Amino acid sequence: MLLLIAIAVYAQHTPRIVNDFKEGDLIFQVSQSNQSPFIQLATNSPWSHCGVIVEKGGKVYVLEASNVVKLTPLKKWISRGKFGKYKRRRVLNKPVKIRYAKYLGKKYDLAFKFNNNKYYCSELIYDIFKDQFGIQLATPKPIKSYHVFGLGKLMKRRGMDPNQKVVAPCDLL
């Protein structure tokens, strides 16, 4: 009986992955990183991290900017998020191929700046869709337009300017 209860509890907390992901789908999660609560506070959104689905060798991965830009197996990426919850957005209803090789290994951009050969998660997706498909998924807006009250020290330490334009994960939904 105890075994059945343990299996039921495990099943409730194991992420259920929908198998209809397609290359080019955007995927969002509640990250468990240290900066996640600040992103959630500033954007008033639970979604603090994102990536784009790519297929390689018949397997599904998430191209993400984490400590570096890398491919993470989809199931691992989902399980790394808080409670295994995720949200998917399909931008294009036609088959696409993401050209991602030039991004792999690029450093994570803690200052959230465009055009510095580093990437934060939503910037990576924004640049890919703009460059490869001519689609601007969001309009970059100044950091100060988000709820950044009380984050001045953190922003200064990271070299962020309140007037610099950014794209947050929730802007891509």
C-alpha positions in Angstrom: 0.0 0.0 0.0 2.8 2.4 0.9 4.4 1.7 -2.5 1.2 2.7 -4.3 1.1 5.9 -2.4 4.7 6.7 -3.2 4.1 6.0 -6.9 1.0 8.3 -6.8 3.0 11.1 -5.1 5.9 10.7 -7.6 3.5 10.8 -10.6 1.9 14.0 -9.3 5.3 15.8 -9.1 6.8 14.4 -12.3 6.5 16.8 -15.2 4.3 15.5 -17.9 5.9 16.4 -21.2 3.6 17.0 -24.2 5.2 15.2 -27.2 4.0 17.7 -29.8 7.0 20.1 -29.5 8.3 21.4 -32.8 11.5 23.1 -33.6 11.1 26.8 -33.2 8.6 26.5 -30.3 9.4 28.9 -27.4 9.4 27.4 -23.9 9.1 29.2 -20.6 9.7 28.1 -17.0 10.0 29.4 -13.5 13.8 29.2 -13.0 15.3 28.2 -9.7 18.3 30.5 -10.2 19.2 33.3 -7.8 18.1 36.0 -10.2 14.7 34.5 -10.9 12.8 36.3 -8.1 14.2 39.6 -9.3 13.0 38.9 -12.8 9.6 37.9 -11.6 9.4 41.0 -9.4 10.5 43.4 -12.2 8.2 41.9 -14.9 5.3 40.9 -12.7 5.3 37.5 -14.4 6.0 34.0 -13.0 8.1 33.1 -16.2 11.7 33.9 -15.5 13.6 31.8 -18.0 13.0 30.7 -21.6 14.5 28.9 -24.5 13.7 27.7 -28.0 13.1 24.1 -29.1 15.6 22.5 -31.5 15.9 19.0 -32.9 19.2 17.3 -33.2 19.8 13.6 -34.1 16.1 12.9 -33.7 16.1 14.2 -30.1 14.4 17.4 -28.7 16.5 20.0 -26.9 16.1 23.5 -25.5 18.6 26.1 -26.8 19.1 28.3 -23.8 21.3 31.0 -22.4 22.2 29.8 -19.0 25.9 30.1 -17.8 26.6 29.8 -21.5 24.4 29.2 -24.6 23.9 25.5 -24.8 21.6 22.7 -25.8 19.8 21.0 -22.9 17.6 17.9 -23.3 14.0 18.9 -23.1 13.1 16.6 -20.2 16.1 17.8 -18.2 15.3 21.5 -18.9 11.7 21.0 -17.8 12.6 19.1 -14.6 15.1 21.9 -13.7 12.3 24.4 -13.5 10.3 25.0 -10.4 7.7 22.3 -10.0 8.4 21.1 -13.5 6.0 23.7 -14.9 6.4 25.2 -18.3 4.6 27.1 -21.0 5.0 26.7 -24.7 4.4 29.2 -27.5 4.3 28.2 -31.1 5.3 31.2 -33.2 5.3 29.6 -36.6 3.0 26.9 -37.8 5.3 25.8 -40.6 8.4 23.6 -40.2 11.5 25.6 -39.3 15.2 24.9 -38.7 17.0 27.0 -36.1 20.6 27.7 -37.1 22.1 27.7 -33.6 25.8 26.7 -34.0 27.1 30.3 -33.9 25.5 30.9 -30.5 26.8 27.8 -28.7 29.3 28.5 -26.0 28.6 32.3 -25.9 28.7 33.6 -22.3 25.6 34.6 -20.3 25.0 38.3 -20.2 24.5 39.4 -16.6 24.2 43.1 -17.7 21.3 42.3 -20.1 22.8 44.3 -23.0 22.3 43.9 -26.7 25.1 43.4 -29.2 27.9 42.5 -26.9 28.5 38.9 -28.0 26.9 37.6 -24.8 23.3 36.5 -24.4 20.6 36.4 -21.8 17.7 34.0 -22.4 15.1 36.2 -24.0 17.7 38.1 -26.0 18.9 34.9 -27.6 15.3 34.0 -28.7 14.6 37.6 -29.8 17.8 37.7 -31.9 17.2 34.3 -33.5 13.7 35.1 -34.7 14.6 38.6 -35.9 17.8 37.4 -37.7 16.6 34.1 -39.1 12.9 34.7 -39.8 12.5 38.5 -39.9 10.1 38.4 -36.9 10.4 40.8 -34.1 8.8 38.9 -31.2 8.7 42.0 -28.9 9.6 45.6 -28.7 12.6 46.2 -26.5 11.9 48.6 -23.8 14.0 50.5 -21.1 14.8 48.6 -18.0 13.2 51.4 -16.0 9.8 50.6 -17.5 9.8 47.4 -15.5 9.2 47.3 -11.7 12.9 47.8 -10.7 12.3 49.9 -7.6 14.8 48.6 -5.0 17.0 46.9 -7.5 19.4 49.9 -8.0 22.4 48.3 -6.3 22.0 45.0 -8.2 21.7 46.9 -11.5 24.7 49.0 -10.7 26.8 46.0 -9.7 26.0 44.4 -13.1 26.6 47.5 -15.1 23.0 48.0 -16.1 21.7 51.4 -17.2 18.0 52.1 -16.4 17.6 53.5 -19.9 19.1 50.5 -21.7 16.5 48.5 -23.7 15.8 44.8 -22.9 13.4 42.0 -23.7 12.1 40.0 -20.8 10.9 36.4 -21.0 7.3 37.5 -20.5 7.6 40.0 -23.4 7.9 37.0 -25.8 4.7 35.3 -24.7 
